[in-house]
Amino acid sequence: MAAARIVVLTGAGLSAESGLGTFRGKGGLWEEYDLEEVATPEGFARNPTKVHGFYNMRRGWLQQAAPNAAHFALARLEQEHGGEVLTVTQNIDALHEAAGCRNLIHMHGELARALCAACGASHPWTEDLSLGTDCPACGESGTMRPDVVWFGEMPRQMERIYEALGVCDLFVSIGTSGTVYPAAGFVAEAHRAGAHTVELNLDPSEGASLFAETHYGAATDIVPAYVDALLQGKARR
Ligand code: APR
């Protein structure tokens, strides 16, 4: 029998125990910051300095953060499963790749990259974008922005994601509240394709009832345990 094709969707809860805050719920980033101001194209047009400040702050947090046991478990799944494992993350940190994950889509972009609004080139970036550096590709000035997807913008590589969801045998959603589309709709897409669907989260997400199997607890506990069970053939795939 061919090895199961697996799509894993991850959200902020996966990186919470690496010290990166989640967005919703008590202490979430959207409690302190107005997302209309810091995470929309309109907010950026109104006040680029404020938006750059928000992402500079988060870039600083990233420098302190290291992958946790859940990131390493998912990298191990990719390496040891023997069939395709595609990880689609909503996270803009770089912790999946730091743990060794390679077949990865950053659907909401990457904090450690900058995008030129004039020519569309994306570059690795660690500096303060408000300094107004010229685009290294086209030379335009004042056109660089964080290479992240803001509310109202199209997430990245959607065609490839839907293609994988349409043929997957197993869909696993980890550490996401299931409130932001299109990612929140992936479980229904996988279900339509006949996949077994699993939610791993601290507590039931908005869409918990859409999953066939659920496990609740901290990602660093439940993800390694679930990956072990999968690799040992003890979990449904
Ligand atoms: N282990 C597992 N799950 C956790 C943990 C943990 N240690 N800590 C928190 N969680 C869960 C929460 O219970 C919540 O359901 O992670 C989820 C985080 O939800 P959100 O903060 O809404 O993050 P996410 O779903 O990734 O947000 C989606 O919204 O703001 C936008 O672009 C941003 O990519 C983000 C998108």
Residues whose N, C-alpha, C, O or C-beta is under 5 A from the ligand:
A	BS01	APR	G11 A12 G13 A16 E17 T22 F23 R24 Q90 N91 H108 G175 T176 S177 G178 V180 N201 L202 D203 G217 A218 A219
